[in-house]
């Protein structure tokens, strides 16, 4: 009689242990997935921060160009050159970002 109770208790413990093991495996997989997602999000955030920084620099350069007042009256030519330089710098940044 006492052996039957012990077997029942043991079987119950085995079932509970299997449930805990399966839950543990599931949680480990979820942690792994969340860590991967976290790294991807951090990488995306860094990329966005770099883009924002570059855009801020472009705005600063554009403001400088707008405030340039050349003596010979070739403002449009100077603005075009600076815009070309900005585009070239953007291409270089994009290439280096890869």
DSSP file (Angstrom, degrees, kcal/mol; ACC not computed):
  #  RESIDUE AA STRUCTURE BP1 BP2  ACC     N-H-->O    O-->H-N    N-H-->O    O-->H-N    TCO  KAPPA ALPHA  PHI   PSI    X-CA   Y-CA   Z-CA
    1    1 A X     >        0   0    0      0, 0.0     4,-1.7     0, 0.0     5,-0.1   0.000 360.0 360.0 360.0 -48.0    0.0    0.0    0.0
    2    2 A X  H  >  +     0   0    0      1,-0.2     4,-2.2     2,-0.2     5,-0.1   0.845 360.0  56.0 -65.5 -32.8    2.7    2.4    1.0
    3    3 A X  H  > S+     0   0    0      2,-0.2     4,-2.8     1,-0.2    -1,-0.2   0.875 104.1  53.6 -66.4 -36.9    4.6    1.5   -2.2
    4    4 A X  H  > S+     0   0    0      2,-0.2     4,-2.4     1,-0.2    -2,-0.2   0.907 109.2  48.0 -63.5 -41.4    1.6    2.4   -4.3
    5    5 A X  H  X S+     0   0    0     -4,-1.7     4,-2.6     2,-0.2    -2,-0.2   0.908 112.4  49.3 -64.7 -42.4    1.5    5.8   -2.7
    6    6 A X  H  X S+     0   0    0     -4,-2.2     4,-2.8     2,-0.2    -2,-0.2   0.914 111.3  49.1 -64.3 -42.4    5.3    6.2   -3.3
    7    7 A X  H  X S+     0   0    0     -4,-2.8     4,-2.8     2,-0.2    -2,-0.2   0.908 111.8  49.2 -62.5 -41.9    4.9    5.2   -6.9
    8    8 A X  H  X S+     0   0    0     -4,-2.4     4,-2.3     2,-0.2    -2,-0.2   0.924 113.2  46.3 -63.1 -44.9    2.0    7.6   -7.4
    9    9 A X  H  X S+     0   0    0     -4,-2.6     4,-2.5     2,-0.2    -2,-0.2   0.907 113.1  50.0 -63.7 -41.5    4.0   10.4   -5.8
   10   10 A X  H  X S+     0   0    0     -4,-2.8     4,-2.5     2,-0.2    -2,-0.2   0.917 110.6  49.0 -64.2 -43.9    7.1    9.5   -7.9
   11   11 A X  H  X S+     0   0    0     -4,-2.8     4,-2.3     2,-0.2    -1,-0.2   0.902 111.3  50.4 -61.7 -41.5    5.0    9.5  -11.1
   12   12 A X  H  X S+     0   0    0     -4,-2.3     4,-2.3     2,-0.2    -2,-0.2   0.910 110.8  48.6 -63.0 -42.4    3.5   12.9  -10.2
   13   13 A X  H  X S+     0   0    0     -4,-2.5     4,-2.6     2,-0.2    -2,-0.2   0.890 109.5  53.1 -64.6 -39.5    7.0   14.3   -9.6
   14   14 A X  H  X S+     0   0    0     -4,-2.5     4,-2.4     2,-0.2    -2,-0.2   0.923 109.8  47.6 -62.0 -44.0    8.2   12.9  -12.9
   15   15 A X  H  X S+     0   0    0     -4,-2.3     4,-2.3     2,-0.2    -2,-0.2   0.923 113.3  47.9 -62.5 -44.7    5.4   14.6  -14.7
   16   16 A X  H  X S+     0   0    0     -4,-2.3     4,-2.5     1,-0.2    -1,-0.2   0.890 111.0  51.5 -63.7 -38.6    6.0   17.9  -13.0
   17   17 A X  H  X S+     0   0    0     -4,-2.6     4,-2.6     2,-0.2    -2,-0.2   0.911 109.5  49.5 -64.8 -42.5    9.7   17.6  -13.7
   18   18 A X  H  X S+     0   0    0     -4,-2.4     4,-2.5     2,-0.2    -2,-0.2   0.896 110.6  50.6 -63.1 -40.2    9.0   17.0  -17.4
   19   19 A X  H  X S+     0   0    0     -4,-2.3     4,-2.5     1,-0.2    -2,-0.2   0.930 112.0  47.3 -62.3 -44.9    6.8   20.0  -17.5
   20   20 A X  H  X S+     0   0    0     -4,-2.5     4,-2.5     2,-0.2    -2,-0.2   0.896 111.4  50.5 -64.4 -40.3    9.4   22.1  -15.8
   21   21 A X  H  X S+     0   0    0     -4,-2.6     4,-2.4     2,-0.2    -2,-0.2   0.926 112.3  47.0 -63.5 -45.1   12.1   20.9  -18.2
   22   22 A X  H  X S+     0   0    0     -4,-2.5     4,-2.4     2,-0.2    -2,-0.2   0.902 113.1  48.6 -63.9 -40.9   10.0   21.7  -21.3
   23   23 A X  H  X S+     0   0    0     -4,-2.5     4,-2.6    -5,-0.2    -1,-0.2   0.895 110.1  52.4 -65.2 -39.2    9.1   25.1  -19.9
   24   24 A X  H  X S+     0   0    0     -4,-2.5     4,-2.3     2,-0.2    -2,-0.2   0.927 110.3  47.5 -62.0 -45.9   12.8   25.7  -19.2
   25   25 A X  H  X S+     0   0    0     -4,-2.4     4,-2.2     1,-0.2    -2,-0.2   0.916 112.1  50.5 -60.8 -43.7   13.7   24.8  -22.8
   26   26 A X  H  X S+     0   0    0     -4,-2.4     4,-2.2     1,-0.2    -2,-0.2   0.914 110.9  48.0 -61.7 -43.9   10.9   27.0  -24.1
   27   27 A X  H  X S+     0   0    0     -4,-2.6     4,-2.5     2,-0.2    -1,-0.2   0.862 109.0  53.9 -66.8 -36.3   12.1   30.0  -22.0
   28   28 A X  H  X S+     0   0    0     -4,-2.3     4,-2.3     2,-0.2    -1,-0.2   0.912 109.8  47.8 -63.5 -41.7   15.7   29.5  -23.1
   29   29 A X  H  X S+     0   0    0     -4,-2.2     4,-2.5     2,-0.2    -2,-0.2   0.904 111.4  50.4 -64.6 -41.3   14.6   29.6  -26.8
   30   30 A X  H  X S+     0   0    0     -4,-2.2     4,-2.6     2,-0.2    -2,-0.2   0.904 110.2  49.9 -64.2 -40.8   12.6   32.8  -26.0
   31   31 A X  H  X S+     0   0    0     -4,-2.5     4,-2.6     2,-0.2    -2,-0.2   0.920 110.5  50.3 -62.2 -44.0   15.5   34.4  -24.4
   32   32 A X  H  X S+     0   0    0     -4,-2.3     4,-2.1     1,-0.2    -2,-0.2   0.925 112.3  47.0 -60.8 -44.9   17.7   33.6  -27.3
   33   33 A X  H  X S+     0   0    0     -4,-2.5     4,-2.5     1,-0.2    -2,-0.2   0.912 112.8  49.0 -63.1 -43.7   15.2   35.0  -29.7
   34   34 A X  H  X S+     0   0    0     -4,-2.6     4,-2.5     2,-0.2    -1,-0.2   0.866 109.4  52.0 -67.0 -36.3   14.8   38.2  -27.7
   35   35 A X  H  X S+     0   0    0     -4,-2.6     4,-2.3     2,-0.2    -1,-0.2   0.916 110.9  48.0 -65.0 -41.9   18.5   38.7  -27.4
   36   36 A X  H  X S+     0   0    0     -4,-2.1     4,-2.2     2,-0.2    -2,-0.2   0.935 113.1  47.5 -62.7 -46.2   18.8   38.4  -31.2
   37   37 A X  H  X S+     0   0    0     -4,-2.5     4,-2.5     1,-0.2    -2,-0.2   0.897 110.2  53.4 -61.7 -40.5   16.0   40.8  -31.7
   38   38 A X  H  X S+     0   0    0     -4,-2.5     4,-2.5     1,-0.2    -1,-0.2   0.910 108.7  48.8 -61.5 -43.7   17.6   43.2  -29.1
   39   39 A X  H  X S+     0   0    0     -4,-2.3     4,-2.4     2,-0.2    -1,-0.2   0.904 111.3  50.0 -63.3 -41.4   20.9   43.2  -31.0
   40   40 A X  H  X S+     0   0    0     -4,-2.2     4,-2.5     2,-0.2    -2,-0.2   0.910 111.7  48.1 -63.5 -42.1   19.1   43.9  -34.3
   41   41 A X  H  X S+     0   0    0     -4,-2.5     4,-2.4     2,-0.2    -2,-0.2   0.895 111.2  50.1 -66.4 -39.9   17.2   46.8  -32.8
   42   42 A X  H  X S+     0   0    0     -4,-2.5     4,-2.4     2,-0.2    -2,-0.2   0.911 111.2  49.4 -63.5 -41.7   20.4   48.2  -31.3
   43   43 A X  H  X S+     0   0    0     -4,-2.4     4,-2.2     1,-0.2    -2,-0.2   0.922 111.5  48.7 -63.2 -44.3   22.1   48.0  -34.6
   44   44 A X  H  X S+     0   0    0     -4,-2.5     4,-2.4     1,-0.2    -1,-0.2   0.886 110.5  51.6 -61.8 -39.4   19.2   49.7  -36.3
   45   45 A X  H  X S+     0   0    0     -4,-2.4     4,-2.5     2,-0.2    -2,-0.2   0.908 108.8  49.9 -65.1 -42.7   19.2   52.4  -33.7
   46   46 A X  H  X S+     0   0    0     -4,-2.4     4,-2.3     2,-0.2    -2,-0.2   0.915 110.9  50.3 -60.8 -42.1   22.9   53.0  -34.2
   47   47 A X  H  X S+     0   0    0     -4,-2.2     4,-2.3     1,-0.2    -2,-0.2   0.915 111.1  48.0 -62.3 -43.7   22.3   53.2  -38.0
   48   48 A X  H  X S+     0   0    0     -4,-2.4     4,-2.6     2,-0.2    -1,-0.2   0.881 109.7  53.2 -65.8 -37.8   19.5   55.7  -37.5
   49   49 A X  H  X S+     0   0    0     -4,-2.5     4,-2.5     2,-0.2    -1,-0.2   0.907 109.3  48.8 -63.2 -41.5   21.7   57.8  -35.1
   50   50 A X  H  X S+     0   0    0     -4,-2.3     4,-2.5     2,-0.2    -2,-0.2   0.916 111.5  49.2 -63.8 -43.0   24.4   57.9  -37.8
   51   51 A X  H  X S+     0   0    0     -4,-2.3     4,-2.7     2,-0.2    -2,-0.2   0.920 111.1  49.7 -62.4 -43.0   21.9   59.0  -40.4
   52   52 A X  H  X S+     0   0    0     -4,-2.6     4,-2.4     1,-0.2    -2,-0.2   0.919 110.4  50.3 -61.4 -43.7   20.5   61.7  -38.1
   53   53 A X  H  X S+     0   0    0     -4,-2.5     4,-2.0     1,-0.2    -1,-0.2   0.914 111.5  48.5 -60.3 -43.3   24.1   62.9  -37.4
   54   54 A X  H  X S+     0   0    0     -4,-2.5     4,-2.2     1,-0.2    -2,-0.2   0.893 110.5  50.7 -65.1 -40.0   24.8   63.1  -41.2
   55   55 A X  H  X S+     0   0    0     -4,-2.7     4,-2.3     2,-0.2    -1,-0.2   0.893 108.3  52.4 -64.9 -38.8   21.6   64.9  -41.9
   56   56 A X  H  X S+     0   0    0     -4,-2.4     4,-2.3     1,-0.2    -1,-0.2   0.905 109.4  49.8 -63.1 -40.1   22.4   67.5  -39.2
   57   57 A X  H  X S+     0   0    0     -4,-2.0     4,-2.6     2,-0.2    -2,-0.2   0.894 108.9  52.2 -64.7 -38.8   25.8   68.0  -40.8
   58   58 A X  H  X S+     0   0    0     -4,-2.2     4,-2.7     2,-0.2    -2,-0.2   0.910 109.2  49.8 -63.2 -40.8   24.1   68.5  -44.2
   59   59 A X  H  X S+     0   0    0     -4,-2.3     4,-2.4     2,-0.2    -2,-0.2   0.920 110.7  49.7 -63.6 -43.3   21.8   71.1  -42.7
   60   60 A X  H  X S+     0   0    0     -4,-2.3     4,-2.1     2,-0.2    -2,-0.2   0.927 112.5  47.3 -60.9 -44.6   24.7   72.9  -41.2
   61   61 A X  H  X S+     0   0    0     -4,-2.6     4,-2.6     1,-0.2    -2,-0.2   0.906 110.9  51.8 -64.3 -41.3   26.6   72.8  -44.5
   62   62 A X  H  X S+     0   0    0     -4,-2.7     4,-2.6     1,-0.2    -1,-0.2   0.897 108.9  50.6 -62.8 -39.9   23.5   74.1  -46.4
   63   63 A X  H  X S+     0   0    0     -4,-2.4     4,-1.6     2,-0.2    -1,-0.2   0.897 110.1  50.1 -64.4 -39.3   23.1   76.9  -43.9
   64   64 A X  H  X S+     0   0    0     -4,-2.1     4,-0.8     2,-0.2    -2,-0.2   0.930 111.2  48.8 -63.2 -44.4   26.8   77.9  -44.4
   65   65 A X  H >< S+     0   0    0     -4,-2.6     3,-0.9     1,-0.2    -2,-0.2   0.911 109.1  52.6 -62.3 -42.0   26.3   77.8  -48.2
   66   66 A X  H 3< S+     0   0    0     -4,-2.6    -1,-0.2     1,-0.2    -2,-0.2   0.830 110.2  48.8 -63.2 -31.0   23.2   79.9  -47.9
   67   67 A X  H 3< S+     0   0    0     -4,-1.6    -1,-0.2    -5,-0.2     2,-0.2   0.555  85.1 108.8 -87.3  -8.2   25.1   82.5  -45.9
   68   68 A X    <<  -     0   0    0     -3,-0.9     2,-0.4    -4,-0.8    11,-0.1  -0.510  46.1-173.5 -71.3 133.9   28.0   82.7  -48.3
   69   69 A X        -     0   0    0     -2,-0.2    -1,-0.1     5,-0.0    -3,-0.1  -0.705  10.1-159.3-129.8  79.9   28.1   85.9  -50.2
   70   70 A X    >   -     0   0    0     -2,-0.4     3,-0.8     1,-0.1     5,-0.2  -0.247  17.0-134.2 -64.8 149.1   30.8   85.8  -52.8
   71   71 A X  T 3  S+     0   0    0      1,-0.2    -1,-0.1     2,-0.1     4,-0.0   0.783 100.2  57.6 -75.0 -27.6   32.1   89.0  -54.1
   72   72 A X  T 3  S-     0   0    0      2,-0.1    -1,-0.2     1,-0.0    -2,-0.1   0.468 109.1-116.7 -87.8   1.5   32.0   88.1  -57.8
   73   73 A X  S <  S+     0   0    0     -3,-0.8     2,-0.7     1,-0.1     3,-0.3   0.605  75.0 128.2  82.0  11.8   28.3   87.3  -57.8
   74   74 A X     >  +     0   0    0      1,-0.2     4,-2.1     2,-0.1     5,-0.2  -0.320  19.2 137.9 -97.1  52.7   28.6   83.5  -58.6
   75   75 A X  H  >  +     0   0    0     -2,-0.7     4,-2.8     1,-0.2     5,-0.2   0.917  69.8  51.4 -62.4 -45.1   26.5   82.3  -55.7
   76   76 A X  H  > S+     0   0    0     -3,-0.3     4,-2.2     1,-0.2    -1,-0.2   0.887 110.2  49.3 -64.2 -37.5   24.6   79.7  -57.8
   77   77 A X  H  > S+     0   0    0      2,-0.2     4,-2.2     1,-0.2    -1,-0.2   0.917 112.6  47.4 -65.9 -42.5   27.9   78.3  -59.1
   78   78 A X  H  X S+     0   0    0     -4,-2.1     4,-2.4     2,-0.2    -2,-0.2   0.909 111.7  50.2 -64.8 -42.7   29.3   78.1  -55.6
   79   79 A X  H  X S+     0   0    0     -4,-2.8     4,-2.7     1,-0.2    -1,-0.2   0.899 109.4  52.1 -62.0 -40.7   26.1   76.5  -54.2
   80   80 A X  H  X S+     0   0    0     -4,-2.2     4,-2.4    -5,-0.2    -1,-0.2   0.921 109.6  49.0 -62.5 -43.5   26.2   73.9  -57.0
   81   81 A X  H  X S+     0   0    0     -4,-2.2     4,-2.4     2,-0.2    -2,-0.2   0.929 112.5  47.1 -62.0 -45.1   29.8   73.0  -56.2
   82   82 A X  H  X S+     0   0    0     -4,-2.4     4,-2.6     1,-0.2    -2,-0.2   0.913 111.4  51.5 -64.2 -41.9   29.0   72.6  -52.5
   83   83 A X  H  X S+     0   0    0     -4,-2.7     4,-2.5     2,-0.2    -1,-0.2   0.897 109.4  50.8 -60.6 -39.8   25.9   70.5  -53.3
   84   84 A X  H  X S+     0   0    0     -4,-2.4     4,-2.4     2,-0.2    -2,-0.2   0.911 110.0  49.9 -63.3 -41.7   28.1   68.3  -55.5
   85   85 A X  H  X S+     0   0    0     -4,-2.4     4,-2.7     2,-0.2    -2,-0.2   0.914 109.8  50.9 -62.3 -42.4   30.6   67.9  -52.7
   86   86 A X  H  X S+     0   0    0     -4,-2.6     4,-2.6     2,-0.2    -2,-0.2   0.925 110.4  48.9 -61.9 -44.9   27.8   67.0  -50.3
   87   87 A X  H  X S+     0   0    0     -4,-2.5     4,-2.1     2,-0.2    -1,-0.2   0.913 111.8  49.2 -61.7 -41.9   26.5   64.4  -52.7
   88   88 A X  H  X S+     0   0    0     -4,-2.4     4,-2.2     2,-0.2    -2,-0.2   0.909 111.1  49.4 -64.3 -42.1   29.9   62.9  -53.1
   89   89 A X  H  X S+     0   0    0     -4,-2.7     4,-2.6     1,-0.2    -2,-0.2   0.907 109.3  52.9 -62.8 -41.8   30.5   62.8  -49.4
   90   90 A X  H  X S+     0   0    0     -4,-2.6     4,-2.6     1,-0.2    -2,-0.2   0.896 108.2  50.5 -60.7 -40.3   27.1   61.1  -49.0
   91   91 A X  H  X S+     0   0    0     -4,-2.1     4,-2.5     2,-0.2    -1,-0.2   0.917 110.8  49.1 -63.4 -42.0   28.1   58.4  -51.5
   92   92 A X  H  X S+     0   0    0     -4,-2.2     4,-2.6     2,-0.2    -2,-0.2   0.915 111.7  48.5 -63.5 -42.8   31.4   57.9  -49.6
   93   93 A X  H  X S+     0   0    0     -4,-2.6     4,-1.7     2,-0.2    -2,-0.2   0.921 111.6  49.4 -63.1 -44.8   29.5   57.5  -46.3
   94   94 A X  H  X S+     0   0    0     -4,-2.6     4,-0.7     1,-0.2    -1,-0.2   0.903 111.9  49.2 -61.2 -41.3   27.0   55.1  -47.8
   95   95 A X  H >< S+     0   0    0     -4,-2.5     3,-0.8     1,-0.2    -2,-0.2   0.919 112.5  46.8 -64.4 -43.2   29.9   53.0  -49.3
   96   96 A X  H 3< S+     0   0    0     -4,-2.6    -1,-0.2     1,-0.2    -2,-0.2   0.754 104.3  63.0 -70.9 -23.5   31.7   53.0  -46.0
   97   97 A X  H 3<        0   0    0     -4,-1.7    -1,-0.2     1,-0.2    -2,-0.2   0.692 360.0 360.0 -74.4 -18.9   28.5   52.0  -44.1
   98   98 A X    <<        0   0    0     -3,-0.8    -1,-0.2    -4,-0.7    -2,-0.1   0.504 360.0 360.0 -69.4 360.0   28.3   48.7  -46.0
